[in-house]
Amino acid sequence: MSSPVKSLESPWRFWPGIAILAGAMTGYVLLSWAHMEIVRQGVGMEAYLGDGPRLPPGVLIIGQLNKAVALLAAVAIGALLLHRRGPRWVGLVSVSWRWIGLAVLVGAVAFGLRLVLAKLMVVAMPDWMAFMATPFALGDGHSLWLSAGFLAMTVLVTPFAEEVFFRGFLFRWMAGNRPVWLAAIISSVMFGAAHILPPQAISAALMALILCWLYWRTGSVWPAIAAHITNNALGIGLGLVWSP
């Protein structure tokens, strides 16, 4: 296996990086606001809080699509096109299949630790159980295509978009301007905060530290994507099995 990438060179200085980050967040907020309006006038905001009906898969798909579009657009336009950089600068480079295999294993182990953490959090704070219910289940009368679209977004599209932005751009930008360990902590906290709900935010932030290590170790975003896909696939699978 390859040796660690001792430093991640960043083509983005501090303020250009801030502008790219602000662009991604602004795009996501605007798209999410429009999405929330659709939800409010449709199933109602109670569905997000666990007090109303489960969210239709179409609503969930739009929500995840909003995030993917905002993150990838910020990277493609702000980080690469305007700076005349190629995809390799966000880690879209080939990597050994041994790293992909290790990443899948890491994602599975991380998912197991995530379950243990969730159990401990519920024991400590029982009210958090409401945040952990799966918002969607197959067999709720929705079309097969919508269900398949939701699974594809959750297992494939969202991990790709989040890894390209949070590890490929954000972590690399921070690591190019600050110590790697500090960049890993700050970018991981921001990744966790993007998941909003407290239990998800905590486990996502801890998972992000592992994903940062994979990217730092290989210089490629693909192992982090593989681990992220594994984690999401196990999570959605377990959620569907446990759903009533």
Disulfide bonds with the S-S distance in Angstrom:
none
